[in-house]
Amino acid sequence: MNHVVLTACIVEASALRYTPAGIPALDVRLEHESQVEEAGHARQVKASVKAIALGALAERLVQLSLGQEFRFTGFISSPRNSKQIVFHIQDFQNIS
């Protein structure tokens, strides 16, 4: 199963663009920070993730302010000919 839930802030957002099929697309960079327990020890986790939203979701995301924290759900994939992962956002909720 490829299902990701991530609490993060949008720290960068490109201009809204359209795919060749005319679907709205928004590229963003998300930053996550938390503390988790691993092997019995507390660990600080910081991550920066490249993400994309498509369709009506992209149109909603482009209206948000940078720095606000949300709970994002979606899946990860790798673009063709790339080893980097991209988080495909399928939904988000305001958590403040």
FENWOSUL-V28652 format. One record per helix or strand of 3 or more residues. SS is the DSSP state (2 for helix, 1 for strand). FROM is the first residue (numbers start at 1). TO is the last residue. Records with the same first field share a line. If there is no record, write none. Layout:
SS->FROM-TO + FROM-TO
This chain:
1->4-13 + 24-38 + 41-54 + 69-78 + 85-94
2->56-61
